[in-house]
Amino acid sequence: MSQPTTTHKYTTTGLDSRKLGMWIFLATEVMLFSSLISGFLQMQARSPAGANHVLNIPLTAVNTFILICSSLTVVMALSAIQDGDQKKLRTFLLATLALGATFLGIQIIEYRHLIVGEGFTPAGSLFGAGFFTVTGFHGFHVFIGLIWCAWLILQAVAGRFTAAEHMRVEIFGLYWHFVDVVWIILFTLIYLL
Amino acid sequence: MKHVDPNQDVKQRSHRKPNYLLVFVFLAAVTALEVAITYIPGVPLAPVLVALSLAKASAVLLYFMHLRFDHWWYAVIFLVPFVLVIPLVLVVRV
């Protein structure tokens, strides 16, 4: 087992302060997305029944599967560096970047189809306003995650991570998985119900 | 002053790794099930789909985010907002 080094930043609880900070941040994100979802549910309740009929469920199901795949590649990247495998770390982070970019690309295609093809716009209806706000915020989080992932790849190429020091990969993983969890909830609430 | 083990977090992280591939298969299978259910008439969609999505979210939190194996403080920090959030969502739905 790897021994902790002096570079670890422990709190008085013995927990790593960086990881603790990320969990506190994620707790605030829970409140942010819950507020957005509550707002969306309000708008949906005031919209005609079947307002989501314009949404493409099969395409979004594929996108959900892609995001789940990216969660697997992130956790495999962490597992690789825990074993000291630099090559696998880089490979899985690259796969995460590619999968995340694909998710975002499909979301852009979906938006384009809805706005241009169906005339379904944020200003067109309450449901549209709620849909674009919630999924847009989520997409923005994916975008931030992609920038973070690209930065981690550069760090990994430079050999900055080891079996003993990989907390930055773990913290990124927490963020990315959280984004996945949010999408799991959104997929059900917005597309399937 | 209370003694704190500086290795505590490292010890928490040295747990045996879960079968990530199995968790992934579970998530993919439940997603396929969710989509399939929407095409079956007569199924009470709301409770079934919410339960399935909560099962998926829990699997990610417990195994991919390691809440099952990490220090319980992380779970407490993450769960505290739900005390506020659940009433908020329920009030809005009424």
Interface residues (C-beta under 8 A of the other chain):
Chain A: M1 S2 Q3 P4 H8 Y10 T12 T13 G14 L15 D16 K19 L20 W23 I24 L26 A27 T28 V30 M31 S34 S35 I37 S38 G39 L41 Q42 A45 I57 P58 A61 T64 F65 I68 C69 S71 L72 V74 V75 M76 S79 Q82 E170 G173 L174 H177 F178 D180 V181 I184 I185 F187 T188 L189 L192 L193
Chain B: V4 D5 P6 N7 Q8 D9 V10 R13 S14 K17 Y20 L21 V23 F24 L27 A28 T31 A32 E34 V35 T38 L45 A46 L49 V50 L52 S53 K56 A57 V60 L61 F64 M65 H71 W73 Y74 I77 F78 V80 P81 F82 L84 V85 L88 V89 V92 R93
